[in-house]
Amino acid sequence: MNEHTEKSQSGDAGIDRRTLLKLTGGIAAMSIASASVAAQASLELTNEWDKTFKKSDKVDHKKVTFTNRYGITLAADLYQPKGATGKLAALALSGPFGAVKEQSSGLYAQTMAERGFITLAFDPSYTGESGGQPRHVASPDINTEDFSAAVDFLGLQPNVDRERIGIIGICGWGGMALNAAAVDKRIKAVAASTMYDMTRVMSKGYNDSMTKEERTAALEHLSQQRWADAENGAPAVGPVSLELQGGEPQFVVEYAGYYKSKERGFHPRAINSNASWTLTTPLSFMNMPLLSYIDEISPRPTLLIHGEIAHSRYFSETAYEAAAEPKELMIIEGANHTDLYDQMDKIPFDKLQAFFTENLD
């Protein structure tokens, strides 16, 4: 990160870039761009194929919507194996943090549909094509609920066996998926790929390096930001995400290499490609730990997948230690954090297929 700090457009009440890096895990620290706050009385979904990956001729695809327990309407892509008959096992997918269903979660969903599962990749509340105001806000509670609402939707489909539903979370939504599996006993198996515990990184910094004094100062900044937002009548925003200036940490460069590349993962609706989290997004994450009850996923199985050289590997390792059996940690040789977003030679789809086939039988 550059040595100089940059104040947000909200003025003196803003949070400097270095502070936000500790709060939001790199992406959100640099993801403070202007976002549409137009009211969404109803969702207007795109009809064209606008994914960052090629459409498979082995699956059927359609856009769908469903509503979560808080009354927010979510947009999703439903993938089904062509020619499948009878009731099938199903998977709900989301992530990474700041991404949309047209990116990594859609790639995972389509690939798992090719392997025989009905899959649902959804945009979380307040992001992408999903509803919720203001735009570009995240919540450990509401986004956990989004997974359970996706399970609701899948379980109502006539060709889904509601006793055979699992979930996959990627990056920051890996933590949400583990949290959802702990509380929602309908979820029979959970996998988290290149997982981030966003509450841990926002409240403690990378590798738990944030001191109590730094945490107090950060919360003071965020509290003052609320005054600025209240006076302005809208959440503050700032620079476009992942616009590299030079000197950023390698993992930030890797994020930009995915989200900013039109050959890999750029999508105009993705916060990390083209937009922003609101400045006060970290508040609830700093106060509500996600994985407090991870051991209560048991006796249902947990699979954690992470890259060998990922800066975030410790999140999966400590989650694995806290989880109860049956559990498995799979380390992908030579892979960094974002390799598991879209690199087909590194994402272990054979393992994912075997895991869910065995545990959703």
Secondary structure by P-SEA (a helix, b strand, c coil): cccbbbbcccccccccaaaaaaccccccccccccccccccccccccccccccbbbbccbbbbbbcccccccbbbbbbbbbccccccbbbbcccccccccccccaaaaaaaaaaaaccbbbbbbccccccccccccccccaaaaaaaaaaaaaaaaacccccccbbbbbbcaaaaaaaaaaaaccccccbbbbccccaaaaaaaccccccccaaaaaaaaaaaaaaaaaaaaacbbbbbcccccccccccaaaaaaaacccccccbbbccccccccccccccccccccccccccccccccbbbbbbbbccccaaaaaaaaaaaccccbbbbbbcccccccccccccccaaaaaaaaaaaaac
